[in-house]
Amino acid sequence: MKINGFSHVNVRTSRLDDMIAWYGDILDMHPGPRPDFRFGGAWLYADDKPFIHLVEVQSEPRVAETKIEHFAFDASGMSDLAAKLEASGITYTVDRVPGFPLVQINCHDPDGNHIHIDFSLDDTKDAGLA
């Protein structure tokens, strides 16, 4: 067996519309085809790949000790993302990954999920954020 890539992350939410809007406005993802499950939700796509599977729940999922602390995306266009976050009033941090040519923008979606978006060091320099 060989892993060929990352498929998706499944997120339970009681704020489906807010989550669809946030991932659309901030990460340029869009709802796309989804199987006709017996529960509400949405699959959010970047290009032709459904990276986020949202599952609608009626009550707010309880916060507990979790084993998954964050999920991440590789991206380009760091200055565009920083501008969107600032315009939306979303708090974020920019962190250099020691020993690797990567810089991360860390933020949280409307449900409080920690997301980081990885950019190449060259993208960071082009954005004037190096």
N, CA, C and O atoms as CSV, one atom per row, in Angstrom:
chain,resi,resn,atom,element,x,y,z
A,1,MET,N,N,0.832,-1.178,0.000
A,1,MET,CA,C,0.000,0.000,0.000
A,1,MET,C,C,0.877,1.241,0.000
A,1,MET,O,O,1.964,1.248,0.577
A,2,LYS,N,N,0.393,2.288,-0.653
A,2,LYS,CA,C,1.109,3.563,-0.705
A,2,LYS,C,C,0.090,4.685,-0.583
A,2,LYS,O,O,-0.917,4.691,-1.291
A,3,ILE,N,N,0.346,5.636,0.311
A,3,ILE,CA,C,-0.512,6.824,0.423
A,3,ILE,C,C,-0.183,7.739,-0.753
A,3,ILE,O,O,0.985,8.028,-1.010
A,4,ASN,N,N,-1.211,8.191,-1.465
A,4,ASN,CA,C,-1.004,9.032,-2.644
A,4,ASN,C,C,-1.279,10.505,-2.406
A,4,ASN,O,O,-0.983,11.329,-3.272
A,5,GLY,N,N,-1.830,10.854,-1.271
A,5,GLY,CA,C,-2.130,12.251,-0.989
A,5,GLY,C,C,-3.214,12.349,0.064
A,5,GLY,O,O,-3.748,11.339,0.521
A,6,PHE,N,N,-3.528,13.558,0.440
A,6,PHE,CA,C,-4.556,13.819,1.441
A,6,PHE,C,C,-5.908,13.907,0.753
A,6,PHE,O,O,-6.026,14.534,-0.300
A,7,SER,N,N,-6.924,13.292,1.330
A,7,SER,CA,C,-8.248,13.296,0.730
A,7,SER,C,C,-9.112,14.437,1.267
A,7,SER,O,O,-9.467,15.341,0.511
A,8,HIS,N,N,-9.456,14.412,2.557
A,8,HIS,CA,C,-10.342,15.442,3.107
A,8,HIS,C,C,-10.309,15.406,4.626
A,8,HIS,O,O,-9.768,14.483,5.235
A,9,VAL,N,N,-10.897,16.427,5.218
A,9,VAL,CA,C,-11.151,16.452,6.654
A,9,VAL,C,C,-12.659,16.584,6.831
A,9,VAL,O,O,-13.312,17.335,6.107
A,10,ASN,N,N,-13.209,15.850,7.799
A,10,ASN,CA,C,-14.637,15.845,8.077
A,10,ASN,C,C,-14.876,16.681,9.335
A,10,ASN,O,O,-14.303,16.395,10.386
A,11,VAL,N,N,-15.719,17.712,9.232
A,11,VAL,CA,C,-15.939,18.635,10.342
A,11,VAL,C,C,-17.433,18.677,10.675
A,11,VAL,O,O,-18.261,18.958,9.808
A,12,ARG,N,N,-17.766,18.396,11.931
A,12,ARG,CA,C,-19.151,18.505,12.400
A,12,ARG,C,C,-19.404,19.945,12.829
A,12,ARG,O,O,-18.574,20.551,13.507
A,13,THR,N,N,-20.564,20.498,12.430
A,13,THR,CA,C,-20.862,21.894,12.755
A,13,THR,C,C,-22.360,22.115,12.921
A,13,THR,O,O,-23.177,21.489,12.245
A,14,SER,N,N,-22.699,23.015,13.833
A,14,SER,CA,C,-24.091,23.457,13.964
A,14,SER,C,C,-24.283,24.796,13.248
A,14,SER,O,O,-25.379,25.357,13.257
A,15,ARG,N,N,-23.219,25.303,12.631
A,15,ARG,CA,C,-23.262,26.588,11.904
A,15,ARG,C,C,-22.899,26.366,10.427
A,15,ARG,O,O,-21.943,26.955,9.921
A,16,LEU,N,N,-23.653,25.533,9.764
A,16,LEU,CA,C,-23.330,25.143,8.394
A,16,LEU,C,C,-23.182,26.350,7.469
A,16,LEU,O,O,-22.182,26.453,6.758
A,17,ASP,N,N,-24.147,27.260,7.462
A,17,ASP,CA,C,-24.085,28.408,6.552
A,17,ASP,C,C,-22.877,29.296,6.842
A,17,ASP,O,O,-22.214,29.765,5.916
A,18,ASP,N,N,-22.589,29.530,8.131
A,18,ASP,CA,C,-21.418,30.342,8.498
A,18,ASP,C,C,-20.123,29.687,8.031
A,18,ASP,O,O,-19.214,30.360,7.544
A,19,MET,N,N,-20.049,28.377,8.184
A,19,MET,CA,C,-18.828,27.661,7.789
A,19,MET,C,C,-18.656,27.681,6.265
A,19,MET,O,O,-17.544,27.879,5.775
A,20,ILE,N,N,-19.732,27.480,5.523
A,20,ILE,CA,C,-19.655,27.542,4.060
A,20,ILE,C,C,-19.188,28.931,3.630
A,20,ILE,O,O,-18.322,29.058,2.765
A,21,ALA,N,N,-19.759,29.967,4.230
A,21,ALA,CA,C,-19.376,31.344,3.883
A,21,ALA,C,C,-17.918,31.608,4.237
A,21,ALA,O,O,-17.196,32.197,3.432
A,22,TRP,N,N,-17.465,31.192,5.409
A,22,TRP,CA,C,-16.089,31.457,5.845
A,22,TRP,C,C,-15.086,30.786,4.913
A,22,TRP,O,O,-14.144,31.429,4.449
A,23,TYR,N,N,-15.281,29.510,4.639
A,23,TYR,CA,C,-14.339,28.807,3.761
A,23,TYR,C,C,-14.388,29.358,2.337
A,23,TYR,O,O,-13.385,29.316,1.625
A,24,GLY,N,N,-15.529,29.869,1.921
A,24,GLY,CA,C,-15.627,30.508,0.614
A,24,GLY,C,C,-14.944,31.859,0.587
A,24,GLY,O,O,-14.139,32.137,-0.301
A,25,ASP,N,N,-15.264,32.706,1.566
A,25,ASP,CA,C,-14.713,34.063,1.608
A,25,ASP,C,C,-13.219,34.078,1.889
A,25,ASP,O,O,-12.490,34.859,1.278
A,26,ILE,N,N,-12.749,33.238,2.795
A,26,ILE,CA,C,-11.360,33.285,3.237
A,26,ILE,C,C,-10.455,32.366,2.422
A,26,ILE,O,O,-9.361,32.778,2.036
A,27,LEU,N,N,-10.880,31.138,2.150
A,27,LEU,CA,C,-10.011,30.177,1.454
A,27,LEU,C,C,-10.444,29.887,0.020
A,27,LEU,O,O,-9.912,28.975,-0.614
A,28,ASP,N,N,-11.402,30.650,-0.496
A,28,ASP,CA,C,-11.861,30.500,-1.884
A,28,ASP,C,C,-12.371,29.095,-2.212
A,28,ASP,O,O,-12.248,28.642,-3.350
A,29,MET,N,N,-12.933,28.415,-1.235
A,29,MET,CA,C,-13.530,27.103,-1.486
A,29,MET,C,C,-14.997,27.293,-1.844
A,29,MET,O,O,-15.620,28.280,-1.452
A,30,HIS,N,N,-15.534,26.349,-2.583
A,30,HIS,CA,C,-16.929,26.463,-3.004
A,30,HIS,C,C,-17.649,25.125,-2.806
A,30,HIS,O,O,-17.042,24.063,-2.939
A,31,PRO,N,N,-18.949,25.185,-2.487
A,31,PRO,CA,C,-19.710,23.942,-2.371
A,31,PRO,C,C,-19.790,23.253,-3.724
A,31,PRO,O,O,-19.869,23.904,-4.766
A,32,GLY,N,N,-19.768,21.940,-3.690
A,32,GLY,CA,C,-19.853,21.169,-4.920
A,32,GLY,C,C,-20.628,19.884,-4.697
A,32,GLY,O,O,-21.270,19.707,-3.662
A,33,PRO,N,N,-20.564,18.988,-5.675
A,33,PRO,CA,C,-21.327,17.746,-5.582
A,33,PRO,C,C,-21.042,16.988,-4.284
A,33,PRO,O,O,-19.912,16.929,-3.800
A,34,ARG,N,N,-22.119,16.413,-3.745
A,34,ARG,CA,C,-22.035,15.645,-2.499
A,34,ARG,C,C,-23.051,14.519,-2.586
A,34,ARG,O,O,-24.155,14.729,-3.089
A,35,PRO,N,N,-22.706,13.325,-2.108
A,35,PRO,CA,C,-23.687,12.237,-2.123
A,35,PRO,C,C,-24.958,12.622,-1.370
A,35,PRO,O,O,-24.935,13.492,-0.500
A,36,ASP,N,N,-26.043,11.979,-1.707
A,36,ASP,CA,C,-27.337,12.259,-1.087
A,36,ASP,C,C,-27.444,11.514,0.248
A,36,ASP,O,O,-28.205,10.557,0.386
A,37,PHE,N,N,-26.656,11.982,1.230
A,37,PHE,CA,C,-26.677,11.374,2.554
A,37,PHE,C,C,-27.998,11.685,3.251
A,37,PHE,O,O,-28.745,12.563,2.818
A,38,ARG,N,N,-28.280,10.963,4.330
A,38,ARG,CA,C,-29.508,11.193,5.100
A,38,ARG,C,C,-29.333,12.304,6.129
A,38,ARG,O,O,-30.177,12.459,7.011
A,39,PHE,N,N,-28.279,13.063,6.037
A,39,PHE,CA,C,-28.022,14.166,6.970
A,39,PHE,C,C,-27.521,15.360,6.176
A,39,PHE,O,O,-26.970,15.208,5.085
A,40,GLY,N,N,-27.718,16.546,6.730
A,40,GLY,CA,C,-27.308,17.766,6.050
A,40,GLY,C,C,-25.801,17.951,6.062
A,40,GLY,O,O,-25.086,17.349,6.864
A,41,GLY,N,N,-25.347,18.779,5.172
A,41,GLY,CA,C,-23.922,19.067,5.116
A,41,GLY,C,C,-23.542,19.680,3.789
A,41,GLY,O,O,-24.398,20.048,2.984
A,42,ALA,N,N,-22.257,19.783,3.578
A,42,ALA,CA,C,-21.734,20.329,2.325
A,42,ALA,C,C,-20.315,19.823,2.133
A,42,ALA,O,O,-19.583,19.608,3.099
A,43,TRP,N,N,-19.940,19.637,0.887
A,43,TRP,CA,C,-18.547,19.356,0.547
A,43,TRP,C,C,-17.993,20.628,-0.076
A,43,TRP,O,O,-18.573,21.173,-1.015
A,44,LEU,N,N,-16.868,21.098,0.452
A,44,LEU,CA,C,-16.252,22.330,-0.025
A,44,LEU,C,C,-15.016,22.000,-0.840
A,44,LEU,O,O,-14.122,21.277,-0.401
A,45,TYR,N,N,-14.997,22.553,-2.035
A,45,TYR,CA,C,-13.978,22.220,-3.022
A,45,TYR,C,C,-12.979,23.356,-3.217
A,45,TYR,O,O,-13.320,24.534,-3.118
A,46,ALA,N,N,-11.741,22.970,-3.498
A,46,ALA,CA,C,-10.723,23.859,-4.054
A,46,ALA,C,C,-10.425,23.250,-5.415
A,46,ALA,O,O,-9.963,22.112,-5.507
A,47,ASP,N,N,-10.688,24.004,-6.461
A,47,ASP,CA,C,-10.650,23.471,-7.824
A,47,ASP,C,C,-11.620,22.300,-7.900
A,47,ASP,O,O,-12.819,22.485,-7.690
A,48,ASP,N,N,-11.129,21.099,-8.196
A,48,ASP,CA,C,-12.038,19.965,-8.363
A,48,ASP,C,C,-11.929,18.943,-7.235
A,48,ASP,O,O,-12.374,17.806,-7.391
A,49,LYS,N,N,-11.345,19.332,-6.103
A,49,LYS,CA,C,-11.135,18.388,-5.002
A,49,LYS,C,C,-11.895,18.836,-3.749
A,49,LYS,O,O,-11.734,19.970,-3.297
A,50,PRO,N,N,-12.730,17.937,-3.184
A,50,PRO,CA,C,-13.484,18.281,-1.977
A,50,PRO,C,C,-12.643,18.068,-0.712
A,50,PRO,O,O,-12.625,16.972,-0.152
A,51,PHE,N,N,-11.953,19.115,-0.270
A,51,PHE,CA,C,-11.053,19.007,0.875
A,51,PHE,C,C,-11.783,19.026,2.218
A,51,PHE,O,O,-11.340,18.380,3.168
A,52,ILE,N,N,-12.893,19.756,2.311
A,52,ILE,CA,C,-13.629,19.878,3.569
A,52,ILE,C,C,-15.005,19.238,3.403
A,52,ILE,O,O,-15.767,19.605,2.509
A,53,HIS,N,N,-15.312,18.276,4.274
A,53,HIS,CA,C,-16.642,17.684,4.322
A,53,HIS,C,C,-17.302,18.201,5.595
A,53,HIS,O,O,-16.898,17.836,6.699
A,54,LEU,N,N,-18.305,19.041,5.446
A,54,LEU,CA,C,-19.042,19.560,6.597
A,54,LEU,C,C,-20.252,18.668,6.854
A,54,LEU,O,O,-20.983,18.319,5.927
A,55,VAL,N,N,-20.456,18.306,8.105
A,55,VAL,CA,C,-21.606,17.508,8.518
A,55,VAL,C,C,-22.427,18.360,9.475
A,55,VAL,O,O,-21.937,18.787,10.521
A,56,GLU,N,N,-23.685,18.602,9.105
A,56,GLU,CA,C,-24.546,19.445,9.937
A,56,GLU,C,C,-25.082,18.655,11.128
A,56,GLU,O,O,-25.625,17.561,10.977
A,57,VAL,N,N,-24.915,19.241,12.318
A,57,VAL,CA,C,-25.467,18.661,13.544
A,57,VAL,C,C,-26.383,19.702,14.176
A,57,VAL,O,O,-26.222,20.900,13.941
A,58,GLN,N,N,-27.336,19.252,14.972
A,58,GLN,CA,C,-28.325,20.170,15.544
A,58,GLN,C,C,-27.801,20.963,16.731
A,58,GLN,O,O,-28.191,22.115,16.923
A,59,SER,N,N,-26.934,20.376,17.521
A,59,SER,CA,C,-26.396,21.096,18.673
A,59,SER,C,C,-24.885,21.210,18.534
A,59,SER,O,O,-24.235,20.395,17.880
A,60,GLU,N,N,-24.354,22.231,19.161
A,60,GLU,CA,C,-22.921,22.512,19.089
A,60,GLU,C,C,-22.128,21.301,19.581
A,60,GLU,O,O,-22.359,20.825,20.692
A,61,PRO,N,N,-21.190,20.794,18.760
A,61,PRO,CA,C,-20.354,19.692,19.240
A,61,PRO,C,C,-19.598,20.118,20.497
A,61,PRO,O,O,-19.082,21.232,20.577
A,62,ARG,N,N,-19.543,19.227,21.464
A,62,ARG,CA,C,-18.850,19.527,22.716
A,62,ARG,C,C,-17.351,19.565,22.491
A,62,ARG,O,O,-16.787,18.754,21.756
A,63,VAL,N,N,-16.729,20.523,23.140
A,63,VAL,CA,C,-15.276,20.615,23.083
A,63,VAL,C,C,-14.728,19.648,24.120
A,63,VAL,O,O,-15.164,19.643,25.271
A,64,ALA,N,N,-13.789,18.848,23.713
A,64,ALA,CA,C,-13.159,17.888,24.613
A,64,ALA,C,C,-11.687,17.795,24.242
A,64,ALA,O,O,-11.235,18.421,23.282
A,65,GLU,N,N,-10.966,17.032,24.990
A,65,GLU,CA,C,-9.577,16.778,24.615
A,65,GLU,C,C,-9.604,16.132,23.234
A,65,GLU,O,O,-10.290,15.133,23.017
A,66,THR,N,N,-8.869,16.700,22.325
A,66,THR,CA,C,-8.856,16.145,20.979
A,66,THR,C,C,-7.459,15.667,20.634
A,66,THR,O,O,-6.468,16.154,21.178
A,67,LYS,N,N,-7.395,14.733,19.746
A,67,LYS,CA,C,-6.102,14.261,19.269
A,67,LYS,C,C,-5.680,15.035,18.031
A,67,LYS,O,O,-4.488,15.129,17.740
A,68,ILE,N,N,-6.632,15.589,17.302
A,68,ILE,CA,C,-6.299,16.395,16.130
A,68,ILE,C,C,-6.307,17.852,16.564
A,68,ILE,O,O,-7.344,18.394,16.945
A,69,GLU,N,N,-5.135,18.479,16.501
A,69,GLU,CA,C,-5.011,19.864,16.951
A,69,GLU,C,C,-5.284,20.844,15.816
A,69,GLU,O,O,-5.756,21.955,16.061
A,70,HIS,N,N,-4.996,20.453,14.589
A,70,HIS,CA,C,-5.217,21.347,13.452
A,70,HIS,C,C,-5.244,20.536,12.164
A,70,HIS,O,O,-4.893,19.357,12.143
A,71,PHE,N,N,-5.667,21.195,11.098
A,71,PHE,CA,C,-5.440,20.660,9.765
A,71,PHE,C,C,-4.847,21.769,8.931
A,71,PHE,O,O,-4.962,22.945,9.275
A,72,ALA,N,N,-4.202,21.392,7.818
A,72,ALA,CA,C,-3.403,22.368,7.077
A,72,ALA,C,C,-3.571,22.189,5.573
A,72,ALA,O,O,-3.945,21.125,5.081
A,73,PHE,N,N,-3.278,23.276,4.869
A,73,PHE,CA,C,-3.298,23.283,3.413
A,73,PHE,C,C,-1.988,23.845,2.893
A,73,PHE,O,O,-1.398,24.723,3.522
A,74,ASP,N,N,-1.525,23.352,1.754
A,74,ASP,CA,C,-0.455,24.002,1.001
A,74,ASP,C,C,-1.129,25.021,0.100
A,74,ASP,O,O,-2.187,24.747,-0.467
A,75,ALA,N,N,-0.527,26.191,-0.037
A,75,ALA,CA,C,-1.172,27.226,-0.842
A,75,ALA,C,C,-0.143,28.164,-1.447
A,75,ALA,O,O,1.045,28.097,-1.131
A,76,SER,N,N,-0.613,29.025,-2.310
A,76,SER,CA,C,0.175,30.142,-2.837
A,76,SER,C,C,-0.706,31.383,-2.710
A,76,SER,O,O,-1.919,31.275,-2.530
A,77,GLY,N,N,-0.096,32.548,-2.804
A,77,GLY,CA,C,-0.861,33.791,-2.682
A,77,GLY,C,C,-1.004,34.254,-1.245
A,77,GLY,O,O,-2.094,34.628,-0.809
A,78,MET,N,N,0.092,34.230,-0.515
A,78,MET,CA,C,0.059,34.577,0.907
A,78,MET,C,C,-0.466,35.988,1.166
A,78,MET,O,O,-1.234,36.199,2.104
A,79,SER,N,N,-0.060,36.948,0.348
A,79,SER,CA,C,-0.510,38.329,0.574
A,79,SER,C,C,-2.022,38.446,0.389
A,79,SER,O,O,-2.671,39.222,1.091
A,80,ASP,N,N,-2.592,37.683,-0.551
A,80,ASP,CA,C,-4.048,37.698,-0.746
A,80,ASP,C,C,-4.772,37.184,0.493
A,80,ASP,O,O,-5.755,37.780,0.935
A,81,LEU,N,N,-4.284,36.072,1.057
A,81,LEU,CA,C,-4.921,35.522,2.249
A,81,LEU,C,C,-4.793,36.482,3.427
A,81,LEU,O,O,-5.767,36.714,4.144
A,82,ALA,N,N,-3.608,37.040,3.634
A,82,ALA,CA,C,-3.410,37.985,4.742
A,82,ALA,C,C,-4.371,39.170,4.604
A,82,ALA,O,O,-4.946,39.620,5.596
A,83,ALA,N,N,-4.546,39.675,3.383
A,83,ALA,CA,C,-5.460,40.801,3.158
A,83,ALA,C,C,-6.904,40.417,3.474
A,83,ALA,O,O,-7.633,41.205,4.076
A,84,LYS,N,N,-7.331,39.205,3.072
A,84,LYS,CA,C,-8.698,38.753,3.369
A,84,LYS,C,C,-8.924,38.630,4.871
A,84,LYS,O,O,-9.958,39.052,5.390
A,85,LEU,N,N,-7.951,38.050,5.562
A,85,LEU,CA,C,-8.083,37.883,7.010
A,85,LEU,C,C,-8.174,39.236,7.701
A,85,LEU,O,O,-9.013,39.434,8.580
A,86,GLU,N,N,-7.313,40.166,7.307
A,86,GLU,CA,C,-7.326,41.503,7.909
A,86,GLU,C,C,-8.634,42.227,7.615
A,86,GLU,O,O,-9.220,42.839,8.508
A,87,ALA,N,N,-9.097,42.160,6.363
A,87,ALA,CA,C,-10.346,42.831,5.993
A,87,ALA,C,C,-11.544,42.245,6.739
A,87,ALA,O,O,-12.524,42.944,6.995
A,88,SER,N,N,-11.460,40.966,7.084
A,88,SER,CA,C,-12.550,40.298,7.797
A,88,SER,C,C,-12.418,40.398,9.308
A,88,SER,O,O,-13.285,39.927,10.044
A,89,GLY,N,N,-11.333,41.012,9.771
A,89,GLY,CA,C,-11.121,41.139,11.213
A,89,GLY,C,C,-10.776,39.831,11.900
A,89,GLY,O,O,-11.022,39.670,13.095
A,90,ILE,N,N,-10.209,38.898,11.152
A,90,ILE,CA,C,-9.857,37.589,11.706
A,90,ILE,C,C,-8.419,37.624,12.212
A,90,ILE,O,O,-7.496,37.976,11.478
A,91,THR,N,N,-8.248,37.256,13.464
A,91,THR,CA,C,-6.921,37.208,14.071
A,91,THR,C,C,-6.132,36.052,13.469
A,91,THR,O,O,-6.659,34.955,13.284
A,92,TYR,N,N,-4.862,36.312,13.167
A,92,TYR,CA,C,-4.000,35.260,12.628
A,92,TYR,C,C,-2.565,35.526,13.036
A,92,TYR,O,O,-2.210,36.635,13.437
A,93,THR,N,N,-1.750,34.495,12.929
A,93,THR,CA,C,-0.316,34.649,13.155
A,93,THR,C,C,0.423,34.151,11.928
A,93,THR,O,O,-0.078,33.312,11.178
A,94,VAL,N,N,1.618,34.680,11.737
A,94,VAL,CA,C,2.511,34.232,10.665
A,94,VAL,C,C,3.727,33.635,11.355
A,94,VAL,O,O,4.387,34.305,12.149
A,95,ASP,N,N,4.022,32.380,11.053
A,95,ASP,CA,C,5.115,31.678,11.713
A,95,ASP,C,C,6.037,31.021,10.696
A,95,ASP,O,O,5.581,30.345,9.773
A,96,ARG,N,N,7.316,31.224,10.872
A,96,ARG,CA,C,8.337,30.561,10.048
A,96,ARG,C,C,8.568,29.176,10.628
A,96,ARG,O,O,8.639,29.022,11.848
A,97,VAL,N,N,8.686,28.167,9.777
A,97,VAL,CA,C,8.940,26.799,10.216
A,97,VAL,C,C,10.450,26.605,10.283
A,97,VAL,O,O,11.112,26.599,9.244
A,98,PRO,N,N,11.013,26.445,11.484
A,98,PRO,CA,C,12.472,26.348,11.625
A,98,PRO,C,C,13.049,25.184,10.815
A,98,PRO,O,O,12.576,24.051,10.896
A,99,GLY,N,N,14.082,25.500,10.035
A,99,GLY,CA,C,14.767,24.470,9.270
A,99,GLY,C,C,14.087,24.048,7.985
A,99,GLY,O,O,14.596,23.175,7.281
A,100,PHE,N,N,12.947,24.643,7.659
A,100,PHE,CA,C,12.229,24.315,6.427
A,100,PHE,C,C,11.890,25.616,5.698
A,100,PHE,O,O,11.688,26.647,6.339
A,101,PRO,N,N,11.827,25.577,4.367
A,101,PRO,CA,C,11.504,26.792,3.612
A,101,PRO,C,C,9.997,27.054,3.572
A,101,PRO,O,O,9.423,27.250,2.500
A,102,LEU,N,N,9.366,27.055,4.739
A,102,LEU,CA,C,7.918,27.234,4.844
A,102,LEU,C,C,7.572,28.331,5.835
A,102,LEU,O,O,8.259,28.549,6.833
A,103,VAL,N,N,6.481,29.010,5.520
A,103,VAL,CA,C,5.886,29.974,6.436
A,103,VAL,C,C,4.408,29.613,6.530
A,103,VAL,O,O,3.777,29.273,5.529
A,104,GLN,N,N,3.863,29.691,7.745
A,104,GLN,CA,C,2.469,29.330,7.972
A,104,GLN,C,C,1.662,30.541,8.417
A,104,GLN,O,O,2.120,31.367,9.206
A,105,ILE,N,N,0.447,30.619,7.887
A,105,ILE,CA,C,-0.553,31.511,8.472
A,105,ILE,C,C,-1.469,30.613,9.293
A,105,ILE,O,O,-2.020,29.639,8.781
A,106,ASN,N,N,-1.626,30.946,10.570
A,106,ASN,CA,C,-2.485,30.196,11.485
A,106,ASN,C,C,-3.709,31.031,11.817
A,106,ASN,O,O,-3.591,32.209,12.152
A,107,CYS,N,N,-4.895,30.417,11.724
A,107,CYS,CA,C,-6.141,31.108,12.049
A,107,CYS,C,C,-7.161,30.076,12.515
A,107,CYS,O,O,-6.859,28.885,12.590
A,108,HIS,N,N,-8.361,30.534,12.824
A,108,HIS,CA,C,-9.439,29.656,13.276
A,108,HIS,C,C,-10.708,29.949,12.482
A,108,HIS,O,O,-11.013,31.104,12.182
A,109,ASP,N,N,-11.449,28.883,12.144
A,109,ASP,CA,C,-12.721,29.053,11.439
A,109,ASP,C,C,-13.821,29.419,12.447
A,109,ASP,O,O,-13.541,29.498,13.643
A,110,PRO,N,N,-15.065,29.644,11.995
A,110,PRO,CA,C,-16.125,30.068,12.913
A,110,PRO,C,C,-16.407,29.090,14.058
A,110,PRO,O,O,-16.915,29.499,15.102
A,111,ASP,N,N,-16.088,27.821,13.879
A,111,ASP,CA,C,-16.287,26.840,14.947
A,111,ASP,C,C,-15.069,26.718,15.855
A,111,ASP,O,O,-15.080,25.926,16.798
A,112,GLY,N,N,-14.019,27.492,15.584
A,112,GLY,CA,C,-12.831,27.457,16.429
A,112,GLY,C,C,-11.797,26.428,16.030
A,112,GLY,O,O,-10.836,26.212,16.769
A,113,ASN,N,N,-11.964,25.781,14.879
A,113,ASN,CA,C,-10.974,24.814,14.413
A,113,ASN,C,C,-9.705,25.535,13.984
A,113,ASN,O,O,-9.760,26.518,13.245
A,114,HIS,N,N,-8.574,25.047,14.446
A,114,HIS,CA,C,-7.274,25.628,14.099
A,114,HIS,C,C,-6.873,25.133,12.711
A,114,HIS,O,O,-6.850,23.933,12.440
A,115,ILE,N,N,-6.562,26.079,11.853
A,115,ILE,CA,C,-6.143,25.780,10.482
A,115,ILE,C,C,-4.838,26.495,10.239
A,115,ILE,O,O,-4.676,27.652,10.626
A,116,HIS,N,N,-3.905,25.814,9.599
A,116,HIS,CA,C,-2.755,26.579,9.121
A,116,HIS,C,C,-2.584,26.344,7.642
A,116,HIS,O,O,-2.838,25.258,7.121
A,117,ILE,N,N,-2.146,27.399,6.982
A,117,ILE,CA,C,-1.953,27.392,5.540
A,117,ILE,C,C,-0.472,27.601,5.311
A,117,ILE,O,O,0.104,28.598,5.747
A,118,ASP,N,N,0.145,26.645,4.617
A,118,ASP,CA,C,1.588,26.663,4.385
A,118,ASP,C,C,1.915,27.333,3.058
A,118,ASP,O,O,1.288,27.071,2.032
A,119,PHE,N,N,2.915,28.203,3.110
A,119,PHE,CA,C,3.393,28.909,1.923
A,119,PHE,C,C,4.895,28.704,1.802
A,119,PHE,O,O,5.597,28.563,2.804
A,120,SER,N,N,5.377,28.689,0.569
A,120,SER,CA,C,6.821,28.589,0.363
A,120,SER,C,C,7.477,29.883,0.822
A,120,SER,O,O,6.848,30.941,0.850
A,121,LEU,N,N,8.732,29.782,1.177
A,121,LEU,CA,C,9.470,30.965,1.599
A,121,LEU,C,C,9.503,31.999,0.477
A,121,LEU,O,O,9.456,33.199,0.746
A,122,ASP,N,N,9.583,31.549,-0.782
A,122,ASP,CA,C,9.566,32.476,-1.920
A,122,ASP,C,C,8.255,33.259,-1.969
A,122,ASP,O,O,8.263,34.461,-2.234
A,123,ASP,N,N,7.130,32.587,-1.715
A,123,ASP,CA,C,5.828,33.257,-1.702
A,123,ASP,C,C,5.808,34.322,-0.610
A,123,ASP,O,O,5.245,35.401,-0.795
A,124,THR,N,N,6.419,34.016,0.514
A,124,THR,CA,C,6.493,34.955,1.628
A,124,THR,C,C,7.304,36.180,1.251
A,124,THR,O,O,6.919,37.307,1.563
A,125,LYS,N,N,8.420,35.963,0.585
A,125,LYS,CA,C,9.264,37.089,0.155
A,125,LYS,C,C,8.513,37.954,-0.848
A,125,LYS,O,O,8.567,39.183,-0.786
A,126,ASP,N,N,7.805,37.296,-1.784
A,126,ASP,CA,C,7.026,38.038,-2.777
A,126,ASP,C,C,5.936,38.873,-2.110
A,126,ASP,O,O,5.568,39.935,-2.614
A,127,ALA,N,N,5.418,38.392,-0.973
A,127,ALA,CA,C,4.363,39.109,-0.255
A,127,ALA,C,C,4.924,40.214,0.629
A,127,ALA,O,O,4.170,40.986,1.221
A,128,GLY,N,N,6.269,40.289,0.720
A,128,GLY,CA,C,6.892,41.286,1.577
A,128,GLY,C,C,6.764,40.955,3.052
A,128,GLY,O,O,6.832,41.844,3.901
A,129,LEU,N,N,6.578,39.670,3.362
A,129,LEU,CA,C,6.379,39.249,4.744
A,129,LEU,C,C,7.541,38.426,5.280
A,129,LEU,O,O,7.437,37.851,6.363
A,130,ALA,N,N,8.639,38.361,4.549
A,130,ALA,CA,C,9.775,37.529,4.989
A,130,ALA,C,C,10.528,38.202,6.111
A,130,ALA,O,O,11.511,37.654,6.609
